Amino acid sequence: MAVDLNQIMKLMSDPTVQKLVQGLLGQLSGGKGGAPNMAGLMDQLDKAGLGQQAQSWVGTGQNEPVTGAQLQQALGGGMLEQAAADAGTTPRQAADDLAKVLPGLIDQATPNGQMPDPQQMQQMIGKFMGGAH
């Protein structure tokens, strides 16, 4: 399935989705103000058995889809609930939104199949969110 950048941009322009992604990556950065920790997210997905999907988003081939239910399970321990609460949505809706956005976001953030350094990641997310911080 090809990445539809327009669809990702549309989703990422939704303030709720922006808060979700920021909240999730913020938790993984080890606190407020830390750089978004995509490696932490990948590690979390890998531990939950979603490593193959997550690696497909980093790689240069096809992005394997992930479901909201899979993300809900992978991001347990209150992580998803916290991000959803911060964004003013339900954990289920949060998981469904993230399932649509994360594969493309990670794919775009890793154009050479390499994880960006945290500073590049911050710039990337800033660009997706129209400079919103």
N, C-alpha and C positions, 0 to 999 in steps of 0.2 A: 504494500500500500504506500503510495507516494505521499510525502509530506505536503499537505496543503497549507502553505505558509499563510495564506489569507485567512484560513479558518483559525490558525493558531493566533494570528495577530488580532482577530476579532475576539477570540476568547480571552486573550491576554489584555485586551482593552477593557474588559469587564472588571470593575473595581473589586468585586467579590473574588474573582479568580486571581487577580493581582495579590490581594491580601492572603489568599490561600497559599500561593507559591512562596511569597515572601515569608509567611509564617512558618511554613514547613522547612524551607531552607534555613531560615533564621534559627529554628530549634536545633538543627543539625550543626550549626556553626558554633554551638556552645555558648549561646547567649546573645543578647541584643547587641547590635553594632558589629558583630563578627561578620566576616565575609561569608557569602552563601557557600555551604559545604556540599557540593555535588558529589564528591567522593563518599561522603558520609551517607548520602541518599542512596548511592549505588550499592554501598556496603549493606545498608538496611534491606534493600530489595533482594540482594544476593542471599542474605541470611534467610529471607522468607521464601526462597525457592524461585524468585523471579529474576535470577541472574542472567539467564539466557535472553529474556526479553530486554532487560536493561542493557546488556552488552550489544544487542542489535541496534539500540538507539545511538550508542556511542560509535559503533562501526559505520562503515560507509555503505553497507548494503541496505536491504529492506528493514523497516522498523516493524518489529513484531508488536501486535496490539496487546494491551493489558486491560483488564476490566476494573471497574470501580470496586467490585467485591474483592478482587485480588489485592488491590492497593489498600483497601480497608484492613485486610488481614496482615499485609506486610508492614503497615505503618501503625501497628498496635501500640500498646503502652501509653495511650493517651496522646500520642503525637498528632494523629489525624484529628482527634476530638478538639485538641487545643487550637490547631490551625483553623478548624471549622468555626469554633467559638469566636476566635479573633476576627474571622471574616464575616461572622453573622449568618452562618448557614449550618445545615445539618451535616454530621459526619458522612452520611450516605451521599448527599448531594456533592459534598466536597470531594469524596472519592471518585464520583462519576466525572466531575469537572477535571480533576487532576489526571484521570485516565485518558482524557481527550488531549490535554495540554502537555503532560510530561514527555511522552515519546518525541514529539516534535521539538519541544524546547531543548531537550538534551541533545537531540540530533543536530539542531542548529548550533548548539554551544560546542559541539565537538566535530567541526568540519573535516578534520584530518584523521578522525578516529582516535583522537587523543583527548584526554581530560584537560580542560583549561586550568590555568592556575586560578586561585580564588579571586584575584583582582580582575582578570579577564572575565570571569564568571559574573562578577558584580556589574561590569560594564555591559555585558551581554543582556543580563536581566533588565538593567536600566533601559537599554535600547528597546527591548520587547515591551516594556511598560511605558514607553513614551517619556522616559526620563523621570517618571514618578519614583519617589523614594519614600 
